[in-house]
Amino acid sequence: MPALRRIAAATVMVGALSTSILAAGPAQAAETRSYVGTGMNNNYFTALSYATTNAWALASADGFDPATQCSPGGNFATQPWPGLYQVRALINCTR
């Protein structure tokens, strides 16, 4: 009797696996894009916030959801004048 239970359990597991593979459907290639936003302010963190917001706006315009499909890729800051920060923020989006 235990051998029959093991066979039944294995059959159930194979059936579940087949169902999950069929439910997943055909594989699709992921689309990944990068967006760069620029921000300027006399406060570095405010300039970074502006740059990130601008990059998110570009991603939203292309149909990405920045809250769930985008991740920060990095930022680069320069000081064109003393006390002024220019920040470029990069985000990577995948769907």
MMTF fields as JSON, N, C-alpha, C and O atoms, coordinates in Angstrom:
{
  "mmtfVersion": "1.0.0",
  "mmtfProducer": "UNKNOWN",
  "numBonds": 379,
  "numAtoms": 380,
  "numGroups": 95,
  "numChains": 1,
  "numModels": 1,
  "chainsPerModel": [1],
  "groupsPerChain": [95],
  "chainIdList": ["A"],
  "bondAtomList": [4, 2, 8, 6, 12, 10, 16, 14, 20, 18, 24, 22, 28, 26, 32, 30, 36, 34, 40, 38, 44, 42, 48, 46, 52, 50, 56, 54, 60, 58, 64, 62, 68, 66, 72, 70, 76, 74, 80, 78, 84, 82, 88, 86, 92, 90, 96, 94, 100, 98, 104, 102, 108, 106, 112, 110, 116, 114, 120, 118, 124, 122, 128, 126, 132, 130, 136, 134, 140, 138, 144, 142, 148, 146, 152, 150, 156, 154, 160, 158, 164, 162, 168, 166, 172, 170, 176, 174, 180, 178, 184, 182, 188, 186, 192, 190, 196, 194, 200, 198, 204, 202, 208, 206, 212, 210, 216, 214, 220, 218, 224, 222, 228, 226, 232, 230, 236, 234, 240, 238, 244, 242, 248, 246, 252, 250, 256, 254, 260, 258, 264, 262, 268, 266, 272, 270, 276, 274, 280, 278, 284, 282, 288, 286, 292, 290, 296, 294, 300, 298, 304, 302, 308, 306, 312, 310, 316, 314, 320, 318, 324, 322, 328, 326, 332, 330, 336, 334, 340, 338, 344, 342, 348, 346, 352, 350, 356, 354, 360, 358, 364, 362, 368, 366, 372, 370, 376, 374],
  "bondOrderList": [1, 1, 1, 1, 1, 1, 1, 1, 1, 1, 1, 1, 1, 1, 1, 1, 1, 1, 1, 1, 1, 1, 1, 1, 1, 1, 1, 1, 1, 1, 1, 1, 1, 1, 1, 1, 1, 1, 1, 1, 1, 1, 1, 1, 1, 1, 1, 1, 1, 1, 1, 1, 1, 1, 1, 1, 1, 1, 1, 1, 1, 1, 1, 1, 1, 1, 1, 1, 1, 1, 1, 1, 1, 1, 1, 1, 1, 1, 1, 1, 1, 1, 1, 1, 1, 1, 1, 1, 1, 1, 1, 1, 1, 1],
  "groupList": [{"groupName": "MET", "atomNameList": ["N", "CA", "C", "O"], "elementList": ["N", "C", "C", "O"], "formalChargeList": [0, 0, 0, 0], "bondAtomList": [1, 0, 2, 1, 3, 2], "bondOrderList": [1, 1, 2], "singleLetterCode": "M", "chemCompType": "L-PEPTIDE LINKING"}, {"groupName": "PRO", "atomNameList": ["N", "CA", "C", "O"], "elementList": ["N", "C", "C", "O"], "formalChargeList": [0, 0, 0, 0], "bondAtomList": [1, 0, 2, 1, 3, 2], "bondOrderList": [1, 1, 2], "singleLetterCode": "P", "chemCompType": "L-PEPTIDE LINKING"}, {"groupName": "ALA", "atomNameList": ["N", "CA", "C", "O"], "elementList": ["N", "C", "C", "O"], "formalChargeList": [0, 0, 0, 0], "bondAtomList": [1, 0, 2, 1, 3, 2], "bondOrderList": [1, 1, 2], "singleLetterCode": "A", "chemCompType": "L-PEPTIDE LINKING"}, {"groupName": "LEU", "atomNameList": ["N", "CA", "C", "O"], "elementList": ["N", "C", "C", "O"], "formalChargeList": [0, 0, 0, 0], "bondAtomList": [1, 0, 2, 1, 3, 2], "bondOrderList": [1, 1, 2], "singleLetterCode": "L", "chemCompType": "L-PEPTIDE LINKING"}, {"groupName": "ARG", "atomNameList": ["N", "CA", "C", "O"], "elementList": ["N", "C", "C", "O"], "formalChargeList": [0, 0, 0, 0], "bondAtomList": [1, 0, 2, 1, 3, 2], "bondOrderList": [1, 1, 2], "singleLetterCode": "R", "chemCompType": "L-PEPTIDE LINKING"}, {"groupName": "ILE", "atomNameList": ["N", "CA", "C", "O"], "elementList": ["N", "C", "C", "O"], "formalChargeList": [0, 0, 0, 0], "bondAtomList": [1, 0, 2, 1, 3, 2], "bondOrderList": [1, 1, 2], "singleLetterCode": "I", "chemCompType": "L-PEPTIDE LINKING"}, {"groupName": "THR", "atomNameList": ["N", "CA", "C", "O"], "elementList": ["N", "C", "C", "O"], "formalChargeList": [0, 0, 0, 0], "bondAtomList": [1, 0, 2, 1, 3, 2], "bondOrderList": [1, 1, 2], "singleLetterCode": "T", "chemCompType": "L-PEPTIDE LINKING"}, {"groupName": "VAL", "atomNameList": ["N", "CA", "C", "O"], "elementList": ["N", "C", "C", "O"], "formalChargeList": [0, 0, 0, 0], "bondAtomList": [1, 0, 2, 1, 3, 2], "bondOrderList": [1, 1, 2], "singleLetterCode": "V", "chemCompType": "L-PEPTIDE LINKING"}, {"groupName": "GLY", "atomNameList": ["N", "CA", "C", "O"], "elementList": ["N", "C", "C", "O"], "formalChargeList": [0, 0, 0, 0], "bondAtomList": [1, 0, 2, 1, 3, 2], "bondOrderList": [1, 1, 2], "singleLetterCode": "G", "chemCompType": "PEPTIDE LINKING"}, {"groupName": "SER", "atomNameList": ["N", "CA", "C", "O"], "elementList": ["N", "C", "C", "O"], "formalChargeList": [0, 0, 0, 0], "bondAtomList": [1, 0, 2, 1, 3, 2], "bondOrderList": [1, 1, 2], "singleLetterCode": "S", "chemCompType": "L-PEPTIDE LINKING"}, {"groupName": "GLN", "atomNameList": ["N", "CA", "C", "O"], "elementList": ["N", "C", "C", "O"], "formalChargeList": [0, 0, 0, 0], "bondAtomList": [1, 0, 2, 1, 3, 2], "bondOrderList": [1, 1, 2], "singleLetterCode": "Q", "chemCompType": "L-PEPTIDE LINKING"}, {"groupName": "GLU", "atomNameList": ["N", "CA", "C", "O"], "elementList": ["N", "C", "C", "O"], "formalChargeList": [0, 0, 0, 0], "bondAtomList": [1, 0, 2, 1, 3, 2], "bondOrderList": [1, 1, 2], "singleLetterCode": "E", "chemCompType": "L-PEPTIDE LINKING"}, {"groupName": "TYR", "atomNameList": ["N", "CA", "C", "O"], "elementList": ["N", "C", "C", "O"], "formalChargeList": [0, 0, 0, 0], "bondAtomList": [1, 0, 2, 1, 3, 2], "bondOrderList": [1, 1, 2], "singleLetterCode": "Y", "chemCompType": "L-PEPTIDE LINKING"}, {"groupName": "ASN", "atomNameList": ["N", "CA", "C", "O"], "elementList": ["N", "C", "C", "O"], "formalChargeList": [0, 0, 0, 0], "bondAtomList": [1, 0, 2, 1, 3, 2], "bondOrderList": [1, 1, 2], "singleLetterCode": "N", "chemCompType": "L-PEPTIDE LINKING"}, {"groupName": "PHE", "atomNameList": ["N", "CA", "C", "O"], "elementList": ["N", "C", "C", "O"], "formalChargeList": [0, 0, 0, 0], "bondAtomList": [1, 0, 2, 1, 3, 2], "bondOrderList": [1, 1, 2], "singleLetterCode": "F", "chemCompType": "L-PEPTIDE LINKING"}, {"groupName": "TRP", "atomNameList": ["N", "CA", "C", "O"], "elementList": ["N", "C", "C", "O"], "formalChargeList": [0, 0, 0, 0], "bondAtomList": [1, 0, 2, 1, 3, 2], "bondOrderList": [1, 1, 2], "singleLetterCode": "W", "chemCompType": "L-PEPTIDE LINKING"}, {"groupName": "ASP", "atomNameList": ["N", "CA", "C", "O"], "elementList": ["N", "C", "C", "O"], "formalChargeList": [0, 0, 0, 0], "bondAtomList": [1, 0, 2, 1, 3, 2], "bondOrderList": [1, 1, 2], "singleLetterCode": "D", "chemCompType": "L-PEPTIDE LINKING"}, {"groupName": "CYS", "atomNameList": ["N", "CA", "C", "O"], "elementList": ["N", "C", "C", "O"], "formalChargeList": [0, 0, 0, 0], "bondAtomList": [1, 0, 2, 1, 3, 2], "bondOrderList": [1, 1, 2], "singleLetterCode": "C", "chemCompType": "L-PEPTIDE LINKING"}],
  "groupTypeList": [0, 1, 2, 3, 4, 4, 5, 2, 2, 2, 6, 7, 0, 7, 8, 2, 3, 9, 6, 9, 5, 3, 2, 2, 8, 1, 2, 10, 2, 2, 11, 6, 4, 9, 12, 7, 8, 6, 8, 0, 13, 13, 13, 12, 14, 6, 2, 3, 9, 12, 2, 6, 6, 13, 2, 15, 2, 3, 2, 9, 2, 16, 8, 14, 16, 1, 2, 6, 10, 17, 9, 1, 8, 8, 13, 14, 2, 6, 10, 1, 15, 1, 8, 3, 12, 10, 7, 4, 2, 3, 5, 13, 17, 6, 4],
  "groupIdList": [1, 2, 3, 4, 5, 6, 7, 8, 9, 10, 11, 12, 13, 14, 15, 16, 17, 18, 19, 20, 21, 22, 23, 24, 25, 26, 27, 28, 29, 30, 31, 32, 33, 34, 35, 36, 37, 38, 39, 40, 41, 42, 43, 44, 45, 46, 47, 48, 49, 50, 51, 52, 53, 54, 55, 56, 57, 58, 59, 60, 61, 62, 63, 64, 65, 66, 67, 68, 69, 70, 71, 72, 73, 74, 75, 76, 77, 78, 79, 80, 81, 82, 83, 84, 85, 86, 87, 88, 89, 90, 91, 92, 93, 94, 95],
  "secStructList": [7, 2, 2, 2, 2, 2, 2, 2, 2, 2, 2, 2, 2, 2, 2, 2, 2, 2, 2, 2, 2, 2, 2, 2, 7, 1, 7, 7, 7, 7, 7, 3, 3, 3, 3, 3, 3, 3, 3, 3, 3, 1, 1, 2, 2, 2, 2, 2, 2, 2, 2, 2, 2, 2, 2, 2, 2, 2, 2, 2, 2, 6, 6, 7, 7, 2, 2, 2, 2, 3, 3, 3, 3, 3, 3, 3, 3, 3, 3, 3, 3, 6, 6, 3, 3, 3, 3, 3, 3, 3, 3, 3, 3, 3, 7],
  "xCoordList": [0.802, 0.0, 0.846, 0.479, 1.978, 2.776, 3.345, 3.475, 3.686, 4.212, 3.15, 3.466, 1.897, 0.8, 0.605, 0.322, 0.752, 0.626, 1.746, 1.509, 2.977, 4.091, 3.876, 4.192, 3.338, 3.068, 1.985, 2.096, 0.945, -0.132, 0.399, 0.052, 1.245, 1.812, 2.702, 2.664, 3.513, 4.378, 3.55, 3.917, 2.444, 1.566, 0.955, 0.854, 0.549, -0.02, 1.034, 0.726, 2.271, 3.336, 3.637, 3.811, 3.699, 3.95, 2.811, 3.048, 1.582, 0.432, 0.496, 0.176, 0.906, 1.012, 2.107, 1.942, 3.217, 4.317, 3.903, 4.184, 3.252, 2.807, 1.831, 1.899, 0.934, -0.045, 0.648, 0.286, 1.642, 2.302, 3.104, 3.196, 3.68, 4.428, 3.477, 3.774, 2.349, 1.379, 0.777, 0.513, 0.558, -0.028, 0.936, 0.505, 2.24, 3.221, 3.218, 3.512, 2.894, 2.838, 4.206, 5.192, 4.286, 5.567, 6.482, 6.014, 7.762, 8.739, 8.768, 8.673, 8.898, 8.991, 10.291, 10.725, 10.901, 12.129, 11.801, 10.85, 12.582, 12.378, 12.928, 13.952, 12.235, 12.671, 13.294, 12.652, 14.535, 15.241, 15.698, 16.271, 15.439, 15.868, 16.44, 16.089, 17.313, 17.908, 17.487, 17.386, 17.249, 16.833, 17.722, 18.077, 18.075, 18.914, 18.134, 17.597, 18.078, 17.445, 18.484, 19.46, 18.287, 19.226, 18.516, 17.369, 19.199, 18.648, 19.73, 20.884, 19.362, 20.309, 19.709, 18.522, 20.558, 20.128, 21.372, 22.442, 21.224, 22.346, 22.475, 23.436, 21.527, 21.562, 21.703, 20.901, 22.721, 22.971, 21.764, 21.386, 21.159, 20.051, 18.805, 18.065, 18.578, 17.457, 17.726, 16.826, 18.958, 19.316, 19.173, 18.706, 19.572, 19.417, 17.945, 17.572, 17.113, 15.672, 15.077, 14.269, 15.47, 14.99, 15.424, 14.637, 16.669, 17.189, 16.457, 16.103, 16.229, 15.526, 14.09, 13.586, 13.428, 12.052, 11.98, 11.052, 12.946, 12.965, 13.181, 12.567, 14.044, 14.269, 13.008, 12.653, 12.335, 11.075, 10.014, 9.245, 9.969, 8.995, 9.252, 8.309, 10.517, 10.843, 10.418, 9.886, 10.658, 10.266, 8.747, 8.233, 8.036, 6.567, 6.033, 5.05, 6.671, 6.239, 6.402, 5.67, 7.351, 7.553, 6.717, 6.816, 5.89, 4.98, 5.47, 4.821, 6.58, 7.067, 6.428, 6.062, 6.293, 5.822, 7.057, 7.613, 7.499, 8.733, 8.718, 9.768, 7.546, 7.481, 7.789, 8.317, 7.471, 7.641, 8.603, 9.148, 8.825, 9.634, 10.995, 11.763, 11.31, 12.564, 13.392, 12.863, 14.706, 15.612, 16.691, 17.038, 17.227, 18.265, 19.536, 19.944, 20.144, 21.376, 22.6, 23.713, 22.42, 23.544, 23.332, 22.337, 24.285, 24.199, 25.602, 26.58, 25.67, 26.93, 26.698, 25.76, 27.544, 27.359, 28.576, 29.714, 28.316, 29.373, 28.975, 27.817, 29.939, 29.679, 30.14, 31.308, 29.213, 29.623, 30.035, 30.886, 29.451, 29.81, 29.857, 29.21, 30.597, 30.626, 29.223, 28.526, 28.829, 27.526, 26.374, 25.222, 26.661, 25.601, 25.947, 27.059, 24.984, 25.19, 24.365, 23.185, 24.994, 24.298, 24.438, 25.547, 23.292, 23.294, 22.59, 21.526, 23.193, 22.553, 22.256, 23.151, 21.012, 20.594, 20.2, 19.499, 20.652, 20.342, 19.423, 19.674, 18.357, 17.505, 17.395, 17.426, 17.269, 17.112, 15.719, 15.305, 14.997, 13.637, 13.529, 14.088, 12.81, 12.63, 11.177, 10.529, 10.672, 9.327, 9.306, 8.261],
  "yCoordList": [-1.21, 0.0, 1.277, 2.223, 1.362, 2.585, 2.864, 4.024, 1.813, 2.022, 2.644, 3.499, 2.225, 2.794, 4.269, 5.07, 4.634, 6.037, 6.869, 7.992, 6.321, 7.059, 7.285, 8.352, 6.277, 6.425, 7.477, 8.298, 7.453, 8.44, 9.847, 10.796, 9.976, 11.289, 11.78, 12.962, 10.887, 11.276, 11.697, 12.635, 11.017, 11.38, 12.748, 13.544, 13.03, 14.337, 15.422, 16.485, 15.177, 16.161, 16.438, 17.595, 15.412, 15.602, 16.386, 17.257, 16.084, 16.827, 18.293, 19.153, 18.598, 19.99, 20.715, 21.875, 20.038, 20.648, 20.954, 22.039, 20.023, 20.24, 21.41, 22.219, 21.498, 22.579, 23.935, 24.898, 24.014, 25.296, 25.708, 26.897, 24.749, 25.094, 25.575, 26.542, 24.912, 25.337, 26.694, 27.499, 26.949, 28.228, 29.379, 30.51, 29.101, 30.167, 30.691, 31.865, 29.846, 30.282, 30.331, 29.939, 30.804, 30.846, 31.911, 32.917, 31.683, 32.624, 33.894, 33.836, 35.019, 36.301, 36.974, 36.872, 37.644, 38.37, 39.61, 40.329, 39.857, 41.034, 42.267, 42.205, 43.361, 44.632, 45.46, 45.726, 45.867, 46.67, 47.964, 47.964, 49.054, 50.375, 51.17, 50.945, 52.091, 52.983, 54.417, 54.823, 55.162, 56.563, 57.432, 57.043, 58.605, 59.546, 60.834, 61.405, 61.284, 62.555, 63.502, 63.058, 64.781, 65.787, 66.728, 67.111, 67.099, 68.05, 68.983, 68.58, 70.227, 71.213, 71.89, 72.218, 72.097, 72.807, 73.109, 72.555, 73.996, 74.281, 73.222, 73.248, 72.307, 71.181, 69.899, 69.643, 69.096, 67.879, 66.94, 66.432, 66.701, 65.743, 66.219, 65.41, 67.522, 68.061, 67.901, 67.549, 68.159, 67.983, 66.517, 66.224, 65.594, 64.162, 63.789, 62.987, 64.36, 64.099, 64.591, 63.894, 65.776, 66.31, 65.407, 65.114, 64.977, 64.131, 62.793, 62.319, 62.185, 60.908, 61.059, 60.213, 62.122, 62.38, 62.569, 62.076, 63.275, 63.471, 62.155, 61.925, 61.292, 59.983, 59.127, 58.437, 59.169, 58.421, 58.918, 58.122, 60.228, 60.786, 60.274, 59.972, 60.177, 59.626, 58.166, 57.742, 57.398, 55.983, 55.843, 54.981, 56.682, 56.641, 56.971, 56.38, 57.904, 58.276, 57.115, 57.032, 56.222, 55.044, 53.849, 52.777, 54.018, 52.95, 52.091, 51.097, 52.426, 51.671, 52.201, 53.374, 51.344, 51.76, 51.914, 50.906, 53.14, 53.332, 52.682, 52.293, 52.565, 51.998, 50.506, 50.003, 49.79, 48.338, 47.817, 46.725, 48.553, 48.043, 48.712, 48.354, 49.67, 50.409, 50.322, 50.23, 50.353, 50.355, 51.401, 51.683, 51.981, 52.992, 52.353, 51.28, 53.016, 52.503, 53.26, 52.738, 54.463, 55.259, 56.724, 57.114, 57.546, 58.97, 59.55, 58.96, 60.698, 61.39, 62.867, 63.46, 63.46, 64.865, 65.689, 65.23, 66.912, 67.885, 69.195, 69.388, 70.081, 71.415, 72.426, 72.814, 72.864, 73.826, 75.167, 75.856, 75.542, 76.742, 76.381, 75.418, 77.118, 76.827, 76.94, 77.936, 75.913, 75.916, 75.453, 75.487, 75.018, 74.541, 73.121, 72.853, 72.224, 70.829, 70.495, 70.835, 69.832, 69.284, 67.768, 67.234, 67.079, 65.634, 64.959, 65.397, 63.896, 63.037, 61.702, 61.068, 61.286, 60.028, 59.038, 59.392, 57.807, 56.751, 55.744, 55.315, 55.364, 54.284, 53.242, 53.585, 51.983, 50.875, 50.291, 49.998, 50.12, 49.613, 48.336, 48.251, 47.351, 46.069, 45.662, 45.786, 45.17, 44.614, 43.409, 42.779],
  "zCoordList": [0.0, 0.0, 0.0, -0.698, 0.756, 0.707, -0.685, -1.075, -1.438, -2.785, -3.685, -4.514, -3.531, -4.31, -3.979, -4.87, -2.718, -2.312, -2.936, -3.381, -2.971, -3.558, -5.053, -5.579, -5.728, -7.157, -7.384, -8.295, -6.563, -6.692, -6.413, -7.115, -5.382, -5.055, -6.187, -6.526, -6.785, -7.887, -9.094, -9.802, -9.33, -10.445, -10.221, -11.155, -8.996, -8.665, -8.855, -9.394, -8.425, -8.572, -10.044, -10.427, -10.863, -12.283, -12.92, -13.757, -12.531, -13.048, -12.673, -13.494, -11.441, -11.003, -11.772, -12.151, -12.001, -12.727, -14.165, -14.674, -14.807, -16.18, -16.26, -17.186, -15.3, -15.297, -15.141, -15.819, -14.25, -14.04, -15.269, -15.574, -15.972, -17.176, -18.268, -18.969, -18.412, -19.416, -19.081, -19.975, -17.787, -17.38, -17.629, -17.855, -17.588, -17.776, -19.208, -19.435, -20.167, -21.553, -22.186, -21.561, -23.411, -24.104, -23.509, -22.975, -23.604, -23.061, -23.915, -25.141, -23.257, -23.958, -23.566, -22.419, -24.49, -24.2, -23.386, -23.693, -22.357, -21.522, -22.242, -22.923, -22.077, -22.656, -21.549, -20.532, -21.738, -20.749, -21.393, -22.483, -20.713, -21.202, -20.037, -18.879, -20.361, -19.368, -19.673, -20.83, -18.616, -18.752, -17.868, -16.756, -18.371, -17.626, -17.421, -18.37, -16.185, -15.848, -15.268, -14.662, -15.445, -14.946, -13.991, -14.222, -12.922, -11.955, -11.445, -11.295, -11.178, -10.641, -9.423, -9.396, -8.402, -7.201, -6.378, -6.628, -5.392, -4.507, -3.399, -2.63, -3.318, -2.382, -3.203, -4.102, -2.892, -3.667, -3.668, -4.725, -2.517, -2.423, -3.169, -3.729, -3.175, -3.946, -5.439, -6.201, -5.854, -7.263, -7.671, -8.772, -6.791, -7.055, -7.166, -8.022, -6.316, -6.368, -7.689, -8.303, -8.122, -9.407, -10.564, -11.463, -10.53, -11.605, -11.651, -12.731, -10.5, -10.453, -10.917, -11.656, -10.494, -10.916, -12.427, -13.068, -13.0, -14.452, -15.193, -16.234, -14.669, -15.295, -15.201, -16.156, -14.06, -13.898, -14.874, -15.413, -15.102, -16.038, -17.459, -18.191, -17.843, -19.165, -19.276, -20.301, -18.206, -18.208, -18.275, -18.987, -17.54, -17.575, -18.957, -19.403, -19.634, -20.98, -21.959, -22.946, -21.697, -22.548, -22.11, -22.706, -21.072, -20.656, -19.515, -19.188, -18.895, -17.741, -16.466, -16.392, -15.47, -14.157, -13.262, -12.825, -12.975, -12.216, -10.83, -10.319, -10.226, -8.876, -8.856, -7.864, -9.928, -9.909, -10.975, -10.814, -12.044, -13.14, -13.279, -14.172, -12.423, -12.557, -11.277, -10.169, -11.472, -10.334, -10.575, -11.722, -9.497, -9.689, -10.229, -9.785, -11.173, -11.748, -11.272, -11.344, -10.793, -10.314, -10.597, -11.208, -10.143, -10.413, -10.518, -10.057, -11.125, -11.34, -11.063, -11.596, -10.234, -9.862, -10.252, -10.152, -10.698, -10.955, -10.283, -9.913, -10.134, -9.597, -10.633, -10.648, -11.515, -12.538, -11.936, -12.498, -10.814, -10.066, -8.598, -8.184, -7.805, -6.37, -5.763, -5.958, -5.033, -4.372, -5.246, -4.812, -6.477, -7.368, -7.811, -8.264, -7.675, -8.059, -9.291, -9.375, -10.232, -11.394, -11.288, -11.294, -11.191, -10.987, -12.158, -12.595, -12.655, -13.65, -12.972, -12.414, -13.023, -12.414, -13.507, -14.455, -13.366, -14.316, -13.652, -12.525, -14.348, -13.864, -14.973, -16.155, -14.598, -15.537, -15.358, -14.236, -16.454, -16.408, -17.244, -18.338, -16.72, -17.409, -17.338, -16.299, -18.466, -18.485, -19.386, -19.55]
}
